[in-house]
Amino acid sequence: MASILVAYGTGEGQTAKIAERIVAALQTRGHATDGVDVGARLGGTFDVGDYDAVLVGASIHGGRHQSAVRRFVETHRDALSTRPTGFFQVCLTAASPDEERQAEAAGYVDEFVETTEWRPDRIAIFGGALRYSSYGFLKRALLKRVARDIVGDTDTTGDVEYTDWDEVERFAADFAAFVEERVGIDATKTKSQEADGD
């Protein structure tokens, strides 16, 4: 069993929802996994060095990732460089079928990696969500226009989720397998030991 930290920042809750799904998937594989919203953990301390692997998640708002996530990576860059790591990004642009829009989403990751000088071992980009039910009139009108341009969707009568949950599950499984290989864990043995109560 590996100890894994899933550290993330969330703007409207979709990145937190994705992080929770990843945490659950990693725990199902037998790993001790903690999910931490680094933007909400004001004054809290934890040691990245206590974990065998770290997965970082951030969403894009106005073309930028959460500053708390950027600070987390820059603060812990040395520790991150010595263990298996991954990064997942959540943004509406990733849900577009247009190749230029998808390249734009990938560009946000490239910029983050370059400015933080961190090289995660695994990277994923997921579509986000629009929480129309929580927006005021002006924000709802603005995001309706943005959604039309990016994904062609203009229905604002309910919240819309663009996250491909199968893709999230595949990424979690891939990251878990990568960590197991890097830290020398036999996943089959771990699962059979748990089944036997060992």
Summary of the structure (lengths in Angstrom):
residues: 198
radius of gyration: 17.6
end to end distance: 12.1
largest distance: 57.2
contacts: 616
relative contact order: 0.17
helix: 50%
strand: 18%
